[in-house]
Amino acid sequence: MAVLGRGDGHGSLTILHALGAGYGAAVGIDLSTRVQLRDTPVKKEPEDDHGLLPAVVESWVAAGLNLPDVEELHWAVRSDLPKGRGLKSSAALAVAAIKALSEATEIKLENHQIVDIAASAQLACGCSFTGSVDDAWAAVEPGWKVIDPTVPAAEGVLMEGTIEGDWNVLVIDRGPRENIPDPERFQMMSNQFQTAISAVEQGHIFNAMLHNGRAVASALGDQLGRKMCNDLSVLGCRGSSIGGSGPSLVTLIHGEQSATLNRTKSMLAPREWNVIETGIWKGEA
């Protein structure tokens, strides 16, 4: 069994939800998906309910790129990201698969090309309403970018920056998604999302996450999520928000605030939710 290529992609936190805001923004975290592309079957086939991996191959070919010269392609996938929780596991998988194809074929791609192929694949298989362009950027590059998803990735970066400092990221996994996001409800909350956009324009990323999360909670009818984010903010957490389209919650606590971290974990403990502790992705060491 030959490994033809390897790739990885990072999960991310949402700063602006493109479905409601019109612009997307996300920042990568230290949770990732790792992919191997092989020429013979693997022992455990990856779970790919949307058919994203075949869609990546189709989008790769549609971009005019050659496939590896083998009879069959098979995927092996390992991931730290829980699926369907709003942590952008689909974008991470798409980016990882494209990078594996790139290594297997020795075709060098610019990051904006990877993003375009990932967006095309996600739209084609129906796992994203917008193509998740911002999430694909966060999967392939550290830092945050404000993205116009209606134009090619090379032209769509409107603003960018980094989150400085040492931050603990808590991902509060409330279980599988129960409600499919309704685009019309997101668009009805445009005024709330505009508050998040204004915060980004002023460079207040944590405030943008907070306001974006409130707008997402309204669009989803997630009153518990909104209340929990407010409670986390009262404890001293920053950027407390809904992850993507939910149902996970995310919050950030500065590395020097160990007391706040402990209080937050104590507050969450009775809920018996799975709490994942990670950090902001800073890039290769």
N, C-alpha and C positions, 0 to 999 in steps of 0.2 A: 504494500500500500504506500503510494508516494504522496507526500504533501506537496502540492503544487504552489501554494501561496498562503500567506497568513495576513490577517488584518485585525484592527481593533477600532472601536468607536466608543465614545463616552456618553453616558447619560447626562441629563441637564436639568436645571431649574428654570422655570418660566419667569420671565420678567414682563413681557407683553404677550398676550394671547392673540395670535394673528386673526383668529376667527371673529373676535370682537373688536379688536383695536385697529385692524386693517394692516398694521405693521406687527412683525414678530420680533421678539428678543429673548435670548436664553443664554445661560452661562453653564459651562461644563462642570461636572463634579467627578470625584474620584471613584466612580462606579462605572464599570465598562463591560462591553461585550467583545469577546475574542472569537475569531473565526479561523478555521482551517479549510482550505479548498483541496479536495483529494480526488484521485482518479478511480477509486474503488469505493464500494459502500462502507459506511461506518457502522459500528455496533449499535449506536443509538441515534436514530434520525432526529434532527432538531424539530421542536414544536414550532410550526409556522402556519398558524391558522389562516392568516390572510394570504398566504402564497407570496410573501415578500421576496424570498430568495429567488424563485423563478422570475419574478418581476424585475429584480436587479439584473439578472442575466439578459432579459429581453431589452431592458433600457440600455444596458452596456452595448449590445449589438446595434440598437437603434441609433446610438451615438457614433456608429461607424467604427467600432473597436472590435478587434479580433478576439475570439475565445482561445483558450489553450488547445493545443493540437492533441486532444485525447478523445477517446470514444464516449466517456461519461464524466459528468461532474457531480461530486457529492460534497456535502457540507458537514462539518463538525463545529458545534457552537457551544461555548461556555459563557455564562453571563452572571454578573453580580446584580443585575437589574431585575426587579420583579416586573412581570409583564402586565400591561393594562392598568398601570397605577398613575400614569401621568408623568413618568420620569424619562420619557422619550426613548424607550427601549427599541422601538421600530427604527428610528433614525440612527441609533447606535448600531443596530444590526445591518442596516443598509450600507452605512459607511464602512463598517468592518468588511462586509462582503466585497464591496468595490475595491478596497485596498488589497484584499486577497487576490482578486482578479488582476489587479495592476501588477502585483508581485509575480503572479504565475505567468503573465504574458510579457513581463519586462516593459510594460507601457507606462511611462511616467506621466502622471496627471497632476495638474495644478489643483489646489484645494477647491477652487470654485467649480472645476469640472466634476469633482467628486460630489459636491453639493447638488449640482444640476442633475446628475444621474440618480442620486438618492431621492431627490424630490420627484423626479419622473416615475421612479419605481413605486414610491409610496402613493402617489396619485393613482397609478395604474391598478394597484391591488386593492385600493379602497381603504387603506388604513389611516389616511389623513385627508381632511377636507381641503387643506391649503398646500400640501406638499411638505409641510414642516421644514421649510428652508432654514429658518433660524435654528431649529434643533439640529439639523445636519451640520450647519456651521459650528455649533457648540460641540458636536460629536467629533469634529476633525481638527478644531483649533481651540486653544484655551482663550479665556476672556469672553466678553459679551459683544454682540453686534445687534444693532437695530436694522431690521431687514424689510425691504419692500419685496414681498413674495411674487409680485406680478411681472417682474423683469428677470432676465438671466442673473445668476448669482454674482457674476463678475461686476454687474452694474447696480446691484441691489443693496449694497451696504451703505446705510445712511449715517450711522454713528457707530463708534466702537470704543471699548475701554476695558479695564480690568477691575476686579474687586481686590483692593489691596488689603494686606494684613492677614493674620492667622485666624481663620474662622472654622468653628465646628458647624457642620451641617447635620441637622437631624431630619431624617425622612420618616414620617409617621405613616406606616402602611396600614390603612383601615380595611384592607381586604379587596376583593375583586370589584371592578366597576359594575354598578347596577343599572345606571342610566346612560344611554347613548347621548352625547351632546347634540342639541338641536341648534343648527346654525342661526335660525331665525331668532331664538331667544338670546343668543350671544349678540347679534346685531341690534337687538332692542336695548341692550345695555351700553350702547356706544358712548353715551354721556359719561357713564362711570369709567369706561376704559379710557376716555379722554383725560381724566384725572391722572391715570397711570402714565399716559404718554407725556403729559406736561412735567411729571416728576422726572422722567428719563431725560427730557430736554434740559432740565436744570441740573442733571448729573446726580440726582437723588435715587440711586438704584434700589435701595431697600424700601423706600417709600413707594416706588413704582411697583415693586413686588407686592407690597401690602394692598395697594389700591387695585391692582390687577386681580389679586386673590378675592377681594370683596366683590368685584364685578363678576368673576367666574362663579363664585358662590351664588350670586343672584341669578345668573343664567342657568345654573344647575338646580336651583331650589335647595341648596345645601346649607340649611340653617345651622346644623351642628358644626359643619366645617368653618363657617364664618365665626361662630361663637368660640371655637377652639383657637382660631387664629387671634382673636381679640384677647383671649386668656393668655396666650403665649406672649403677646406684646406687653401685657401688664407685668409679666414676670421679668421683662427686660430683654426678650429675644428680639431679633431684627428680621425684617423681611418675611414675617410669618404669612404664609400664603397657601393656596391650593396648588398642588403640583399639576401642571398642564391642564387637562380637563378633569382632573380628579381621578380617583378619590383620595390619593395620598395628600398629606399636609407636609409642608417643609418649613423649616425655620433655621436661622443662623444665630450662633452665640460666639462672641469673641473668645479666642483661646485663653485669655487672661481671666475670664469670668467663670471660674470653676464652680462658684457658688450658684450662679444662675443656671449652669448646666445641670447641677445636681437637683436644684429645685424643679427644673423642668422635667427631668426624668421621674422625679417623685410624683409630680402632678399627673403625668401620663400613665404611671404604673397601674392604677386601678382599672384603666380601660382595657388592658391586656392586648393592646395593639402591638404589632411588631415595629420596633424603633430601630432604624439603621443609622449608625453614626458614621459620617464620612467627612469630606472636605471639598473645597473648591479646587478644581483641576488647574494646576499652574503650568502644565507642560512637562516635557521630558527633563529629568534631573541632569 
